[in-house]
Amino acid sequence: MGDVAIGRRAFLTGAGGIAVGAAAASLTACETRAGRSVTETGKVLIVRNFGGSYGEANRKAVYDPFTRETGIRIKVVNFEHEQMLAQVKEGRPRFDVMDIDMSNLVLFEHQGASEPLDYGRLKNSRNAGIAQSLLTPNGVGKSYWASVLAYRTDAFGGRRPESWADFWSLRRFPGSRALQGEVDCPELEFALLADGVPLDRLYPLDVDRAFKVMDEIRGSVRTFWEYGAEPGELLSRGSLAASSTWAGRLQSLLGRGTPLAYEWNGARRQSNGFGIPKGAANPDAAYRLIDFALRPEVQAHMARLYPDGPVVPAAYGHLTESTAVHLPSTPGHLLSGFDLDIDWWLENRDSVTRRWQEWART
């Protein structure tokens, strides 16, 4: 459940299509010509995240404890990606740390808009068991989120779909479906899993095969959802029998007794991460915050407040089983799901997205 409102669309659009002329949002501090006051630079670290409940969880789990330990205050901004790139290109980034999804960190790297990370300054990343794919030259992973299969428990006469093959089986599990819209990468991987492709053989995706399998359920796809709460809303109203959804977005509904459930088998994982914009005014404090956020106990605190999974395995030693079972990076869930291949999607996103748009309109 990452930086979804803008980040997913920015990823699909690609670095070359991101406008860089958008006006930058203003900060309230008195600014020097370099864009930041001298007093602010010394005592305030400006972090960009996407706000909401995610931002509030970061404040409680990461920012406030960091301030108590270091004396460095955190100011949060929610610049859009176009604004961030515009500021960097102008040489005046008005933020020191960016908390965005890993796909966009790769795009920022390709744009020359972020600093290469000095992992020697991130001691909590060393020998911590963080997946190598999350230790990129210009970005380090901080949390996992995942897309999963959700369904109504009263829709199929007591049967429960346990795989994407079941989701595709309209005979055994009849009813309306929903798939993700343009808010993220087309869900071709789920079609291939439904057709028997093993988790470790998904990439490179067989696009022709995936669309052929997607044709099988097109008539039952009622809608393509565009925001995180939408699948839960449609399922809870009984408008759908099953849908893809972001794990964690059903928790409040489940807590109210709504007859819903979700399945981790075949989950598609993605990650949020940290990066430092090129020309950041306060890189030393940025490294301190990033390193602080990778402590196992801090990762665990964040997971208790927001249902993204820690990237540091030792964090699970600080979590109860009742909390861990809902997170995408528990050992069992890591085995039953897969990581979206960012490099493959960067190379193929334009052609696949155009084809998906044509398919979705049929």
N, C-alpha and C positions, 0 to 999 in steps of 0.2 A: 504494500500500500504506500507506494512511494510518491514522488513528486508528480502527481497525476494530472492535474488540471492543465498544466502547460508542458510539463516535462515530457510526457508521452508524445504529445503532438509535436514538440520540438524535435524529438528523436526521429519520428516518422518523416518529418519534413526534411531533416538532415541539416548538417552544418551549413551547407552552401545556400540553403533557403532561408536561413534565419536572418531577419532584418536587423541591422545594427544601428539604424538611425533613430530608434525610439527615444523619446526624451527620458532622461534618468529621473527617478523620483528623488525628491530632496530630503536631506536630513535636517534636523533642527539645530544642530550645533553650528557655531560660528566657524566658517571655513577659511583656511588659507588658500593661496593660489593652487597648492597641490591637492586641494579638495578636502582636507581634514584639519581641524585645529590641533595645535601642538599639544595642548592639555589633553584632548580626547585621545590622541594617538598613544599617549603614555599610559592611560588608565582604563580605556574602553576598547573592547574588542567587538567588532561588528560582524555578526554572523547572519548569513542569509539562509533561512529555511522557509518552508511553505505554510507555516502557521497552523491555525486550527488546533485540534486536539494533539496533533503531533508536536507542534511548537510548544504547547503547554507542558506536555510530558518531558520534552527536552529541558524546559526551564526548571522543572522540579528535580529531574534525575541528573542533569548534567550541568546546566549553567549556574544555578544557585550554589550547589556544592563546590563548583570550581571557583566561584567568586569568594566563598568563605575560606577556601584554602589558599588562594593566591592574591586576593585583593583586587583582581582584575574584573571589572564589571562587564557584563555582556549586553550589548544592544542588538536587537533582532530586527532585520528588515526582510521584506518579502518582494524583492525585485523580480520581475519577470526575466526570462532568459535573454530576451532581446535587449532589455535594459542593462543586464549584467555585461553582455558582450559589448554594448555601446560604450559603457564606462571603461572597460579594459582597453578598447581600441583608442579611446581618447586619452589614455594614460592616467585616468583618475578613477580607479575602482573605489566605490564608496562602501566597500565591505572587505573584510579580511579573511573570512572563511566562507566557503560555500558548501552547504549541505544539500546535495541533489542526488539524483539516481546515477548509478555508475555509467549508464549509457550516455548521459549528458556530460559526465566527466571525461569520457573518451572523446566526445565531440569538442569539448573545450580544449582538450589536448591537441586535437587535430587543427584547431583554429589558432593555436599559439596563444590562447587566452588564460592559461594556467601555468603555475610554476611547477617544475619537476620537484618531486618530494625527496627530501633527504631522510631516508629511513633510519639513518643513524641517530636522528633526533626523535624518533618514535620508538622508544624502548619497549613499550607495551605491544608493539606489533611483532617484535622479534621472538621467534620460537613460541608463538602463541597459538599456533594451529589455524590461523586465518587462511582461508583458501587462497591459493596462488593467484587465481583469477581476480581476486579483490585487492591484490597488491600491485597496482598498475603504476607506471612511471609518474603520473600526475594525480592519482587519486587512490584513496584507501577506503575499502568497504567499512561500513559501520553497522548495518542491519540488513536482514533479509525480509522480503515480503514475497507472497506467492499468489498465483491464480489457481483456484481449485474448482472442483465439481460440487455444486450445491443443489439441494432438492427438497421437496416437501415429503415428509415421512408418511403422510397419509395419502399419497398420490398413486401408489402402485400396489395396493392390496397387500401390504405387509412386506413386499420385496423392497430391497434397497440397492440402488446402483452403486457398484464398488469400483468402477473403472470407466474410462472414456468409451470403452467398447459397449458398456451398458448404456451410457448416455446416448450412443448412436443407435442402440437397439430399440427402435420405435415399436416393435412388436411386443417385446417383453416389458418395456417401460414406456407406454404411450403417453402422449401429452405434449403441450407446447414447450418449446425450448427458447433460450436466449443465449447469444454469444456476445462477446465484447465488440464494441464498435471501434471508431478511430481513435479512441483514447489511448490505445496501446498497439503493439504489434499484432497483426492478425493471428488467430489461434490455430495456425496450421499444425503445430506440434500435436495438439489434441486429436486432430483427425488422423494423423499418422499413428499415434498410439492406439486409437480405436481400430485401426486396420492391421494391428499386430507388429508394428515396428518396435523393437526393444528400446528402452530408455537410452542405452549407450550407443545406439546406432541412428539417432534422430538426425544428427548433422553430418554432412550438409543436407538440408531438407529437400525431399523429393516433392517439389512444388506441384507438378502435374498430378502426382498420386494424391497429394493432400486435397486438391480441389475436387478431384473425382470423388473422394470420400465425403467431402463436405456437401456435394450435390445430393447425397443420399438423404440428408436431413433438412435440406433447404426449405422444403415446404412446411416443416414444423417449427422453423425458427420464427418466432413471433416478432422479435425485435433485436436490435443490436444496442446494447446499453452503453451509455457515455459517461456515467459518473458512478463513484464507488458504492453509494447506497442504493442504486437503482435495482440491482438483482434482488436484494433483500426485500425491497418494497413490493416488487412484482410477485415474488414468491409468497410473501406473507398475505397478499390479497387473493392468492389463488389464481392469478393470471398466468402463471407458469407452473409446470411440473418440475423443471430442472433448468439450471443455468450455470455458466461459468461465473465466478465471482472472485473478489480478492479476499483471501483468508483473513479472518478477524472482523470483517464488516458485518457478520451475522451475530456477533456475540451478544449485543444488546437485545436483539430479537429472541435469541435462544434463552436469555435470562428471563424474558417475560413469558416463556412457555410456548412460543410460536412453534408449530410442528415443522421445523426445518433441521437440516443436518448438512454436513459437507464431508467430502472424502479427500484424503491426502494422497491417495494413489494417483500418480501421474501429475502431481502439482508442478507448475512452471514457476521456478524461483527467479527473482530479480533482487537487486540490492541497491540501497542508498549508500552514499559515501561522502567523504570529505575531500575537498580540494582547496588550494590557495590560489586566488586570482593573480595573474601577472601584474606586478606593480603594487601588491598589497602594502599598505602603510605599516602594518604591525605583524610581520611574519613570525617573530619570536613568540608572541603571545598566541598566535594561531597554532603553532606547533604544540605549545603547552596544552591548549584546549583539546586538540585532536588526540594527543597522547593520553590525556585524562579520560576522554570518552571511551578509550579502548581498554581501560581497566576492567577486569572481569566483574567486579562488584558494581561498577557504574553501568556496564552493559546489562547486568541483571536488573538493576533498579529501573532502567529504561524499559525493559521488557515487561516488568510488572505493571507499568503505567500505559503502555502502548503495545499492541500485539504484533510487533515486528520481532524477528528472531535475532539473537546476538550472533556476531561473526566470530567471537572469541569463545571456543568451546568451554573453557573453564567457567564461564558465566553460569552454566547450568548447575554447577555446584552450589550456587547461591539461590537457586529457584526451586520451588516446590513442584512436585509432579503435576499438580492440578493446574499450575501456570504453564509449565513446559509443554503439556500436551497440545496446547493451542498455538504453538510457535513453529514456524517453518524450518528451523534449523536444528530441531532435536535430532539425535542420531537416526531414529527410525524414519523420520520424515525426509531426512537427507537421502536416505537409501531409496525411498519410494517415489521421489520426485527427480527433477532435473533442473539444471541452470540454463536459462536462456543464453544462447551464444551471441553475444553482442557483436563480435566481429562479423559473423555471418549476416546478421541483420543489417549492419551498417553497409555491407557490400551489396545486399540484395533488396533493401527496404523499398526503394522507389518502384521497381518493377513489380514486386509482390503486392505492394499497397495499391497500385493502379489496378492490378488484376482483381484484388479483393474488392475494391470499390465497384467494379463492374459486376462481380459475382453478387455482391450484397444488393445491388439494384434490381437484379432479375427476379 
